[in-house]
Amino acid sequence: MAAERTYAAWVRTGLAALAAGIGARALLENIVPGWLAGATATVLILFSGFCFVAAVWREMIPIAPPRPDTQRLPAWLLISVNGFLAIAVLAALVGIWLQ
């Protein structure tokens, strides 16, 4: 179950960074120059994309010992869920720069 907890931690961190990036753009818009608000949001959103990719990468690493007594999550499920989240990251990037 440790692998699933690690996967969940990566996804949770990615979702938090995605929300923080969108929120930073909205909150900083009238406080700092637009390019700085956009850059801050971009860094946070790119970090969220990294977290989603790292979640799949970390889960797909074969581990030898100890052999878990439960089955691992299917690869197709990991890739499809995190692929959708990666698309959300791209949409957020487009949204913050075309606003």
ZAGUPA-460437 format. One record per atom (N, C-alpha, C, O): residue in three letters; x, y, z. Coordinates in steps of 0.001 Angstrom, whole numbers, padded with zeros to 6 digits, always signed. Each point is the difference from the previous one (the first is absolute). Example, Ala and Ser with C-alpha at 12.3 -4.5 7.8 and 13.67 -1.06 7.14 Angstrom:
# residues 2
ALA+013190-005690+007800 ALA-000890+001190+000000 ALA+000900+001200+000000 ALA+001036-000019+000665 SER-001386+001069-001385 SER+000820+001190+000060 SER-000770+001090+000730 SER+000509+001108+000169 
***
This chain:
# residues 99
MET+000807-001196+000000 MET-000807+001196+000000 MET+000854+001266+000000 MET-000513+001090-000254 ALA+001777-001219+000529 ALA+000865+001176+000019 ALA+000086+000647-001375 ALA+000058+001225-000109 ALA-000049-002045-000943 ALA+000075+000546-001351 ALA-001234+000837-000315 ALA+000110+001056-000623 GLU-001278-001516+001045 GLU-001222+000750-000245 GLU-000020+001301+000791 GLU-000510+001013-000481 ARG+001057-001035+001680 ARG+000066+001233+000791 ARG+000942+001007-000657 ARG-000272+001201-000010 THR+001374-001695-000535 THR+000940+000889-000683 THR-000639+000588-001247 THR+000134+001193-000272 TYR-000833-002037-000486 TYR-000709+000483-001183 TYR-001016+001070+000386 TYR-000075+001052-000636 ALA-000701-001322+001671 ALA-001012+000955+000449 ALA+000642+001313+000449 ALA-000554+001075-000227 ALA+001712-001163+000859 ALA+000690+001220+000446 ALA+000444+000840-001193 ALA-000120+001224+000036 TRP+000629-001853-001084 TRP+000401+000736-001192 TRP-001202+000686-000641 TRP+000066+001174-000362 VAL-001164-001916+000225 VAL-001191+000576-000629 VAL-000576+001121+000867 VAL-000404+001040-000520 ARG+000366-001243+001817 ARG-000509+001027+000917 ARG+000846+001268-000089 ARG-000541+001105-000029 THR+001846-001255-000014 THR+000881+001153-000119 THR-000199+000699-001335 THR-000002+001229-000068 GLY-000164-002004-000987 GLY-000244+000584-001321 GLY-001295+000776-000060 GLY-000045+001086-000578 LEU-001020-001628+001168 LEU-001276+000707+000007 LEU+000083+001289+000825 LEU-000576+001022-000371 ALA+001290-001084+001479 ALA+000171+001203+000825 ALA+000796+001062-000753 ALA-000337+001182+000062 ALA+001386-001587-000769 ALA+000792+000959-000777 ALA-000810+000576-001151 ALA+000134+001181-000318 LEU-000969-001996-000309 LEU-000858+000489-001083 LEU-000973+001043+000531 LEU-000163+001061-000602 ALA-000479-001354+001716 ALA-000931+000967+000600 ALA+000730+001258+000445 ALA-000519+001106-000158 ALA+001722-001263+000715 ALA+000777+001158+000431 ALA+000408+000868-001184 ALA+000007+001227+000102 GLY+000328-001849-001212 GLY+000376+000759-001189 GLY-001151+000817-000554 GLY+000165+001165-000363 ILE-001334-001790+000301 ILE-001173+000720-000485 ILE-000372+001110+000984 ILE-000339+001112-000403 GLY+000406-001425+001678 GLY-000308+001002+001021 GLY+000998+001141+000018 GLY-000378+001155+000194 ALA+001654-001471-000395 ALA+001027+001043-000009 ALA-000234+000979-001133 ALA+000178+001207+000168 ARG-000571-001717-001310 ARG-000278+000885-001142 ARG-001149+000951+000336 ARG+000066+001198-000275 ALA-001106-001748+000868 ALA-001170+000820+000323 ALA+000300+001002+001115 ALA-000431+001151-000072 LEU+001153-001572+001085 LEU+000262+000881+001141 LEU+001055+001065-000281 LEU-000088+001116+000512 LEU+001079-001458-001319 LEU+001095+000939-000248 LEU-000241+000926-001181 LEU+000815+000882-000273 GLU-001912-001071-000421 GLU-000229+000726-001245 GLU+000067+001516+000162 GLU+000609+000668-000835 ASN-001205-000109+001866 ASN-000014+001455+000180 ASN+001020+000485+001015 ASN+000025+001187+000325 ILE+000814-002076+000180 ILE+000975+000379+001019 ILE+001397+000160-000596 ILE+000718+000943+000331 VAL-000346-001849-001193 VAL+001324+000032-000641 VAL-000203+000104-001509 VAL-001115-000184-000487 PRO+002182+000476-000257 PRO-000140+000037-001457 PRO-000535-001327-000544 PRO+000248-001063+000570 GLY-000977+001142-001670 GLY-000630-001180-000588 GLY+000972-001113-000339 GLY-000317-001179+000161 TRP+001510+001551-000634 TRP+000962-001032-000366 TRP+000475-000768+001223 TRP+000263-001200-000081 LEU-000150+001890+001223 LEU+000452-000669+001220 LEU-001077-000947+000537 LEU+000307-001104+000450 ALA-001550+001533-000500 ALA-001101-000876+000416 ALA-000068-001220-000906 ALA-000199-001123+000465 GLY+000367+001354-001758 GLY-000011-001114-000953 GLY+001165-000951+000201 GLY-000158-001217-000097 ALA+001334+001776+000379 ALA+001181-000839+000220 ALA-000151-000842+001268 ALA+000356-001179+000016 THR-000880+001786+001036 THR-000219-000738+001244 THR-000979-001136-000221 THR+000238-001126+000435 ALA-001334+001418-001106 ALA-000996-001028-000286 ALA+000577-001085-000893 ALA-000283-001182+000192 THR+001089+001578-001164 THR+000601-000977-000916 THR+000920-000957+000737 THR-000045-001207-000238 VAL+000869+001721+001121 VAL+000917-000875+000757 VAL-000789-001001+000828 VAL+000330-001186+000016 LEU-001362+001645+000668 LEU-000801-000910+000819 LEU-000725-001035-000846 LEU-000069-001170+000376 ILE-000470+001587-001507 ILE-000731-000926-000856 ILE+000950-000992-000656 ILE-000339-001176-000132 LEU+001519+001625-000282 LEU+000984-000938-000556 LEU+000458-001006+001051 LEU+000224-001170-000312 PHE-000088+001622+001552 PHE+000337-000919+001073 PHE-001094-001045+000188 PHE+000292-001166+000269 SER-001546+001579-000408 SER-001085-000970+000119 SER+000077-001029-001120 SER-000251-001182+000231 GLY+000593+001613-001433 GLY+000180-000954-001095 GLY+001128-000971+000287 GLY-000112-001192-000288 PHE+001201+001697+000856 PHE+001102-000879+000392 PHE-000469-001033+001022 PHE+000368-001172-000083 CYS-001172+001603+001037 CYS-000499-000936+001029 CYS-000847-001101-000613 CYS+000102-001156+000411 PHE-000945+001498-001398 PHE-000840-001006-000626 PHE+000832-001003-000792 PHE-000294-001196+000003 VAL+001325+001679-000677 VAL+000889-000911-000738 VAL+000822-000841+000974 VAL+000176-001201-000208 ALA+000322+001827+001261 ALA+000804-000727+000986 ALA-000816-001064+000715 ALA+000538-001038+000385 ALA-001836+001286-000204 ALA-000850-000997+000662 ALA-000036-001289-000804 ALA+000129-001090+000557 VAL-000305+001214-001866 VAL-000025-001192-000851 VAL+001382-000618-000065 VAL+000144-001218+000114 TRP+000879+002052-000298 TRP+001366-000514-000109 TRP+000386-000759+001267 TRP+000571-001088-000081 ARG-000874+001646+001236 ARG+000351-000631+001272 ARG-000762-001314+000208 ARG+000545-000962+000542 GLU-001788+000934-000970 GLU-000824-001197+000169 GLU+000426-001120-000946 GLU-000158-001179+000317 MET+000696+001545-001473 MET+000363-001001-001003 MET+001380-000612+000238 MET+000352-000982-000655 ILE+000430+001536+001570 ILE+001318-000576+000287 ILE-000191-001374+000625 ILE-000687-000139+001011 PRO+001293-000868-001613 PRO-000159-001333+000599 PRO+000771-000096+001312 PRO+001161+000399+000096 ILE-001833-000932+000892 ILE+000662-000209+001282 ILE+000115-001506+000223 ILE-000939-000752-000259 ALA+002083+000332+000734 ALA+000188-001431+000239 ALA-000429-000357+001425 ALA-001142-000427+000172 PRO+001947+000565+000824 PRO-000448-000287+001358 PRO-000460+001277+000672 PRO+000511+001053-000384 PRO-001371-001031+001294 PRO-000856-001114+000351 PRO-001160-000112-000975 PRO-000476+000999-000540 ARG+000049-002174+000334 ARG-001099-000256-000928 ARG-001312+000387+000695 ARG-000338-000567+001039 PRO-000404+001533-001610 PRO-001238+000412+000659 PRO-001053-001109-000052 PRO-000044-000788-000944 ASP-000783+000745+001956 ASP-001031-001027+000037 ASP-001270+000426-000728 ASP-000957-000772-000074 THR+000935+001986-000464 THR-001127+000460-000805 THR+000497+000310-001404 THR+001190+000229-000220 GLN-002117-000227-000717 GLN+000369+000293-001380 GLN+000223+001494-000175 GLN-000609+000824+000683 ARG+001487-000502-001603 ARG+000254+001401-000325 ARG-001141+000526-000855 ARG-000747-000763-000612 LEU+000633+002075+000585 LEU-001007+000620-000854 LEU+000335-000275-001456 LEU+001176+000004-000365 PRO-002176-000243-000481 PRO+000271-000270-001411 PRO+000641+001208-000694 PRO-000344+001150+000275 ALA+001262-001435-001162 ALA+000710+001077-000697 ALA-000954+000862-000815 ALA+000158+001220-000043 TRP-001145-001833-000604 TRP-000939+000776-000823 TRP-000779+000999+000844 TRP-000325+001089-000473 LEU+000026-001443+001701 LEU-000731+000904+000876 LEU+000875+001190+000398 LEU-000445+001147-000024 LEU+001695-001439+000389 LEU+000924+001074+000374 LEU+000217+000973-001150 LEU-000051+001216+000180 ILE+000291-001761-001346 ILE+000297+000847-001155 ILE-001222+000797-000426 ILE+000129+001169-000364 SER-001308-001771+000400 SER-001191+000737-000430 SER-000374+001110+000986 SER-000326+001108-000426 VAL+000366-001377+001713 VAL-000344+001032+000985 VAL+001019+001133-000035 VAL-000374+001172-000036 ASN+001637-001512+000047 ASN+001024+001041+000003 ASN+000121+000674-001356 ASN+000416+001157-000073 GLY-000765-001843-000987 GLY-000058+000640-001316 GLY-001077+001079-000025 GLY+000208+001085-000543 PHE-001365-001394+001135 PHE-001058+000992+000101 PHE+000452+001195+000833 PHE-000272+001147-000355 LEU+000961-001415+001458 LEU+000503+001088+000838 LEU+001044+000834-000746 LEU+000056+001217+000177 ALA+000764-001853-001003 ALA+000984+000738-000794 ALA-000697+000901-001015 ALA+000465+001108-000267 ILE-001575-001577-000298 ILE-000778+000842-000918 ILE-000580+001193+000755 ILE-000053+001108-000533 ALA-000380-001333+001772 ALA-000501+001103+000824 ALA+001106+001018+000264 ALA-000260+001203+000036 VAL+001489-001675+000148 VAL+001142+000903+000188 VAL+000198+000863-001240 VAL+000189+001211+000108 LEU-000231-001829-001284 LEU+000166+000768-001236 LEU-001134+001012-000169 LEU+000237+001135-000413 ALA-001465-001545+000732 ALA-001131+000925-000104 ALA+000164+001168+000975 ALA-000329+001137-000339 ALA+000827-001405+001529 ALA+000220+001074+000966 ALA+001072+000958-000481 ALA-000137+001212+000168 LEU+001200-001729-000762 LEU+001039+000874-000542 LEU-000537+000882-001106 LEU+000277+001198-000042 VAL-001045-001795-000853 VAL-000602+000797-001084 VAL-000947+001037+000586 VAL-000032+001147-000445 GLY-000736-001556+001444 GLY-000960+000917+000614 GLY+000638+001192+000689 GLY-000507+001118-000094 ILE+001623-001349+000790 ILE+000610+001138+000708 ILE+000704+000960-000946 ILE+000121+001185+000310 TRP+000344-001667-001450 TRP+000708+000899-000908 TRP-000917+000658-001021 TRP+000363+001026-000575 LEU-001542-001593+000337 LEU-000922+000611-000960 LEU-001083+000827+000676 LEU-000906+000502-000665 GLN+000992-000361+001951 GLN-001019+000719+000763 GLN+000089+001470-000231 GLN-000784+000763+000565 
***
